[in-house]
Each structure stands twice: as C-alpha cells, then as structure tokens.
C-alpha cells in the first residue's frame, strides 16, 4: 500500500483536528490555497466501510463514527428529546419554506405558535435567525442550520422527502388524503 500524497495527509490532519465541520474553502484557506476537493473525495473513499468515515453534510465535511459502530461508544442511555407536535410542524415549515417569519409559520399551521416552540428549536441548534424581511415591521426570518442537516442525515435541503415519499411512507394524515381524493360535487342543474 502506497502512502497518500501530502495534500491528502494535510486535509486529513486538518479535519481530524477540527472541532466543527469545515467547508472545502475553509480547509483550502487553512492549507494556503491548495485545491482540496480531490483530496476530500480520495479520503471519503479511503474511509468508506471503516470504523470512522468522512461525511459531507451540506457544504461541510467532518469525520464521524460509522453508524453501525455508534452503539459501541454509548456509555449511558441517551433519552432522545421529544418534540411537541407544534415543534415538529414548525420545524417542517421552516425547513420546506425557509426563510420563514413567525407570521408565515402561523398562517401555514393555522394557529399561533408560542415563543417556547421557536426557543426549543433554536436551543437544539436546528434553526437560527436569518435576518429580517424587508416589509413593514421587519419581522425576523428563521432558517435551518447545518446541525439540522447533520442530525437528520441530509446533505442539503434538497434531500428532504417530497409529497410522494411521505405518502409512500404512510406519514400523511388520512384526513388530508381523503380530502385530496374527494371529487368536487357539481352544482344542481335547474331545468
């Protein structure tokens, strides 16, 4: 086995020491402008099937434990945080319509959302403020974060499931499906 070239070794060292996922541009700047995309692809292939793997989440790269080995590293049982229905709906609306304002989220949901719902999603690191809409009152906009993509195993928002995927998985509300398949009644003919 031949040792990897200096660029591959340098990229590997930078990513291994990084405390957070890095973009290819950030790695390139760190290494003095060397092109790193080929090295990232080579490293990803080299680590495929091993105990750790190089993954891309959005535009950021990082090493992580292989999914099938994660159980070996758990020391205590982690209790997953349960999101309320309002939290799940709010997160979905932001993910599919980002950037979105509180008023837009409420209009889609049909009910007001509490500040606590937004706070829980921000605390989890899944959403962030994304500026202000240029309309009267300048409402705050919300968008998803790279942590959202990483948590749900998405490379980008384009990987979110579409309507057909949700229907196939049985995740659509049966009431919604009933309304979708109902025929619209024709008005009476008055003869």
PyMOL commands that set and color helices and strands:
alter all, ss='L'
color gray80, all
select helices_A, chain A and resi 6-17+24-30+37-47+67-73+85-97+102-109+115-123+146-151+157-159+163-168+174-181
alter helices_A, ss='H'
color red, helices_A
select strands_A, chain A and resi 22-23+52-57+60-65+100-101+127-132+140-144
alter strands_A, ss='S'
color yellow, strands_A
deselect
rebuild
show_as cartoon
